Amino acid sequence: VFSKTLFSMMTPEINNALKTEYKDKKAIVLFGIETHICIQQTALDLLKSGYDVHVIADAVSSRTSTDRLFGLKRMKQCGTFITTHESLLFMLLKDAKNKDFKCIQNLIKNLPEDQDIF
């Protein structure tokens, strides 16, 4: 856990952790609150640092739907991959033979309907 006052998560402590503990990681997944502020500024900073950035559209929020929508649009225009939690989970599973497939499949079956993001 890292404390921060910056809107971006790219604090000196996070930068250091990425360069030392996670130096062979090239992709980062973001989710959380204030899509148009914290998520967006973090995504843009990560892109500048050369990372592939994936934002989970149905796992981010803003105070208003307009802020959320335009935060997602701007990040996409800048090169961020916008995806959903389900798409990301299956991308990570890769195969129905994966030992975690049934568990993930059951979790997804019990989730609420689409939220009409765009």
N, C-alpha and C positions, 0 to 999 in steps of 0.2 A: 504494500500500500504506500502510495506516494502522496504527500500533501502538495497543493498547488494553489497559486492565486492567478496564474496566467489562464487565459481562456483556452489556449492550446495545451494539450497534454505534453508537448515536447519541451519539458523542463530539462535542466542540466542533468538531473538524476535519471530521467527516462532516457535521454540521449546516451548517457554512460551505460545504462543497462542494455540498451540495444546494441551498442558497440562491443560490449564485453560478454554478457551472458547469452545474448541472442544474435551474435554476429553473423551466423549463417542463415538467418531468416530473411526472406526477401518480400514476404507478403504479410500485411497486418489487417486484421478485421476490427472494425469500429462499430460500436453501438452505444446508446446512452441517451442523455437528454440534451436539449438545446442544439438541435441539428444545425441550425443556421449560425451558431456561435462556436461552441466548444468542439463539436464534431467536425464542423467545416474547417476551422482554423487548424485543428490537429491533422486532418486529412491533407490540407494544402502544405503544411510543414513536412509531413511524411513524404508526399510526392516530390517536394524540393530535395529531399534527402535520398531520393532514388528508390523508394519502396513502392510495391504494388499495394494499393489501398482498396479494401473492400468495405463498403458501408452496408449494413443490413437495414434496408428501408423499413421493414416492419418491426424493427427493434430500436428505432430512434424516434424522438418526439421533440416538439417545440411548444411554446405557449400557444401559438396559433397554427392552424393548418397551412396558412399562406407562408409563414416563415419556414415551416418544415418543407413544403413543396419547393420553394426557391433555394433553400439550402441544399437539397438533394440535386436539383437541376444544376446549380453552380458547380458542385463537386463533380458531377458527371461531365460537364463541359471542360473541366480542368484535368480529367483523366482518371478519376476515381471509378471503380467498378461498383455499381449499385446493384444489390442482389436482395434476396429474401432469406429468412432463416432456413426455410425448407430447402431451397436451392443450395445454400452453403452446406447444410448437413449432408445432403446426398453427394455433393462434390467431395467432401471429406471422407465419406464412406466408400466411394468409388465402385462398390460391388455389393450385390445382395447377399453374397457369401460372407461379407464382413460380419464378425461375431456380434457387433452392436446393431446390425441392421434391424432386427425385429423390435428391439427396444425403442429405437428411434422411430420406426414406422408406427408403433403404438402411441408414442407421444404425439406425433403429428396428427394422427387420426382424431385425437381428442381436443384439438385446438379449435378456437372459434373461427368463424368464416372470415373471408377477406375484408380488409378495412378500406378498400377503395382509396389508395394512397394518391394516385395522380388524377 
